[in-house]
Amino acid sequence: MKRWIVPPLIAAIALCGSGFLDALQRTTDATAQLAAASREGTRTSGQARANLVPLRDVAAITGRQVDAAKTLADALGVSARRVGDLNDRLAAQSEGLRELRASIQSLGGSIDCISRRVQDLAGAARTTPAGLDAVRSTLMHLVATQQGAIRHLRSINRKLTALGVVAAATNVREPPPPPPATAPTPRRAPGPAAC
């Protein structure tokens, strides 16, 4: 029986002397620490997962904010194009107003001339009634004079008719007719007044 006890005892002494037990102890301690770390890791992972739930909501809100920012950027681009179009139209209108101002300034001389002519016409219109009164009195005097001249011509015509009868009876020859009168030259209307 001593033969069976001695070899295991020698093997145990050899193992203890070689540090096998120390390595076995260290492995056991490391295994225990790994088990504790695994339990702690599971608990920490659960907490981390719980902490990530709000981050999903934040990510969703951030995504919606990104979409809203893109929509706003598109709207701002449309507004910028419209402002550019408005600026171009205002520039064209400004150029048209400059041309209109130049045209109005070029008409200034003609407008001054027309104003002077209108003032002259108004002055002539104010003096017209007095001139018409003078013409009426002149025409009345002329009509009276012409009526007297017509009566005188009728008297002369009667006398000439009587003389013609006498001349025909006495064989008196007629004198030659006077030369024809020249036609009167019409007066020209005054030309337009130059400004």
Long-range contacts (C-beta under 8 A, 24 or more apart in sequence): 109-195, 110-195, 112-195, 113-195, 116-195, 117-193, 117-195, 120-193
